[in-house]
Amino acid sequence: MAAAAARDAKLSCPTLLSLLLLLRMLVVEPAAACSVDAIYSFGDSIADTGNLLREGPVGFFASIGSYPYGQTIRKPTGRCSDGLLIIDYFAMALNLSLVSPYMDKDADFASGVNFAVAGATALDRAVLLQGGVMMPPASVPLSTQLGWFRSHLNATCGSQEDCGKKLAGALFLVGEIGGNDYNYGFFQGIRSIETMKTYVPQVIKTIMDVAKEVIELGATQIIIPGNFPIGCSPSYLSLFSLSGTGDFDDRGCLKSYNAFAQHHNEQLQAGIDDLRKANTDVTIIYADYYGAFMHLLDHASILDR
């Protein structure tokens, strides 16, 4: 009975966090039952709170340094949003300060570190180039973000034991990542969905390898988000909508590209299931960004009130 109670208590925090992923439930209130000391985040523009803006030439992303980006929080911060991101709402719900980007050298990182970079990929540049997929110059792959994480630990932990204790009380967000691997391929003319499917196993393995490493270092609470319904995004609709193809669903989204995103998510969930079996003492949650997005789309008229 005691063991069961302890297990249930441990799950209370991740269960709350998974509910927060539905944007309609993102409330800015402390999560009293949830003990998280810090957040460590890996990913792309969905989570980047300012790394790309500080990292160097941003090219296509230069606009994130000026309005309308950041207008609802009164200044551009490097977030690809007019205001806050999902990671910010996690921090506020957990009664933490907003998580600073790794590239902010003036930050104290008291609430964790955000390694996510807008435009980032799961796969390394060389791997993508083998298939003819080019990354923008400033793109930072997941391996580089993991290297930053190791450097941060080396600079802040007194010992391996100290690191383990520090990470045991933290929440790790591994993603969303991988979406740009596919975006770059599709947008650069590699338009065959079947061709892009060949990248999925490599993307999933890379994500799982990062999750395994942070577990080995001491992580006990991990959230791994899936991909969005890309067939509903304006960029895909603009590039790949062909009249008379019959590829549209009732929402006006491209069925074939949404099916591709679902394929990625299915493979990701299978990888997460295997990871859970191998690490029964670690709480690992799949974050259904696809379902959350569809909920918002289907209930837009109600949520806008």
Order of alpha helices (4+ residues) and beta strands (2+ residues): alpha-beta-alpha-alpha-beta-alpha-alpha-alpha-beta-alpha-alpha-alpha-beta-alpha-alpha-beta-alpha-alpha
